[in-house]
Amino acid sequence: MLFSLLTLFQFGFCLDIVQRSCKLAAKRDPYVDYKLCVKSLRANPSSKDATFKDLVLISIEQSKANATAIGSEITGLLKGGGKWGKYSTSCLESCLEVYSEAVSDLKLGLVAVKMGDYETANTEVSAAMDAPLTCEDGYNEKDGEVSPLTEKNGGFFQLTAISLAFISLCQ
């Protein structure tokens, strides 16, 4: 009986830092998906022995890597040439610009976290979080236009939501 209780306590109630941090972030922020948070952080081997501040940095790095990947995907779509109409090409170019800015914002956010300036980090990551919304808005302005980036934009929004929730826990 004692062994059962100890085992239950060890595996049922003692959550690791990733689980605890994601649980708290998801509880405080409706945009944070607990499962995605845990999955994305655990994808980085450094999260295993991380401090909470390390997790904040890891989450921002993941957002930055995702923004960079989306930018590369957009560049590839634009190189596809005639597949896109004039309006859609213009939207893709705008999306590329906002994701490029998002990468810069996230770099500044990383520096701010490293310096312990969570207010600036919050501002920079919040600015980056606007990229997918701005990208989608361009497509929504014209009837019949469909964004080829909707899923990617949603994923990036989720990742930056995790970063912002973690930053808010530091303030």
JOKA-V259136 format. One record per pair of residues at least 6 apart in sequence whose ideal C-beta (glycine too) atoms are under 8 Angstrom apart, sorted by the first residue. I is the first residue (numbers start at 1). GAP is how many residues later the second one is. D is the distance in whole Angstrom. If there is no record, write none. Layout:
i=(I,I)
gap=(GAP,GAP)
d=(D,D)
//
This chain:
i=(15,17,17,17,17,17,18,18,18,18,18,18,18,19,21,21,21,21,21,21,22,22,22,22,22,22,23,24,25,25,25,25,25,25,26,26,26,26,26,28,28,28,29,29,29,29,31,31,31,31,32,32,32,32,33,36,36,36,37,40,40,40,40,41,41,41,41,41,41,43,44,44,44,46,46,47,47,47,50,52,52,52,53,53,55,56,56,56,56,56,56,57,57,57,59,59,59,59,60,60,60,60,60,60,60,61,62,63,63,63,63,63,63,63,63,64,64,64,64,66,66,66,67,67,67,67,67,67,67,68,70,70,70,70,70,70,71,71,71,71,73,73,74,74,74,74,74,75,77,77,77,77,78,78,78,78,78,84,87,87,88,88,90,91,91,91,91,91,94,94,94,95,95,95,95,95,98,98,98,98,99,99,101,101,101,102,102,102,102,102,103,105,105,105,105,106,106,106,108,108,109,109,109,109,109,109,109,110,112,112,112,112,113,113,113,118,118,118,119,121,122,122,122,122,125,125,125,125,126,128,129,129,129,129,131,131,132,132,132,132,132,132,133,133,135,135,135,136,136,136,136,138,139,139,139,147)
gap=(8,30,33,34,35,38,19,20,23,24,29,32,37,19,16,20,31,34,145,148,10,12,15,16,19,140,11,145,7,12,137,140,141,144,6,7,8,11,139,137,140,141,132,135,136,139,126,127,130,134,126,129,130,133,125,122,123,126,125,19,22,119,122,6,14,17,18,21,121,19,14,17,18,8,12,7,8,11,8,114,117,118,60,117,111,57,65,107,110,111,114,53,56,57,100,103,104,107,46,49,50,53,61,65,103,49,97,43,62,65,93,96,97,99,100,39,42,43,46,89,90,93,32,35,36,39,61,64,89,35,25,29,79,82,83,86,25,28,29,32,76,79,18,21,22,25,75,21,6,7,15,71,6,11,14,15,18,8,55,58,51,57,48,44,47,48,54,56,40,41,44,36,39,40,43,54,32,33,36,37,32,36,26,27,30,25,26,28,29,54,25,19,20,22,23,18,19,22,12,16,11,12,15,16,19,54,58,11,6,8,9,12,8,54,57,49,52,53,52,46,42,45,46,49,35,38,39,42,38,32,28,31,32,35,22,25,17,20,21,22,24,25,20,24,12,14,18,11,13,14,17,9,6,7,8,6)
d=(7,8,6,8,7,7,8,6,5,6,5,8,7,6,8,8,6,5,7,8,7,5,4,5,7,8,6,7,5,6,6,4,6,7,4,7,4,6,8,6,7,7,6,7,4,7,7,7,4,8,8,5,6,5,6,6,8,7,5,7,6,6,7,5,6,6,7,8,8,8,5,8,7,7,6,7,6,6,7,8,8,8,7,7,6,5,8,7,4,6,6,6,6,7,7,5,4,6,6,5,5,7,8,7,5,7,6,6,7,7,7,4,5,8,5,6,4,7,7,7,5,5,5,4,5,6,7,7,6,6,8,5,7,5,8,6,6,4,6,7,8,7,6,5,4,7,7,7,8,7,6,6,8,7,5,7,7,6,6,6,8,6,8,8,4,5,7,7,7,7,5,8,8,4,7,6,7,4,5,6,5,7,8,8,7,8,4,8,4,8,8,5,7,4,4,7,7,5,7,4,8,5,4,5,7,7,8,8,7,4,4,6,5,7,8,5,5,5,7,5,7,5,7,7,6,5,5,6,6,6,6,4,7,7,8,7,8,8,3,7,5,5,8,7,7,6,5,6,8,7,6,8,5,7,4,7)
//
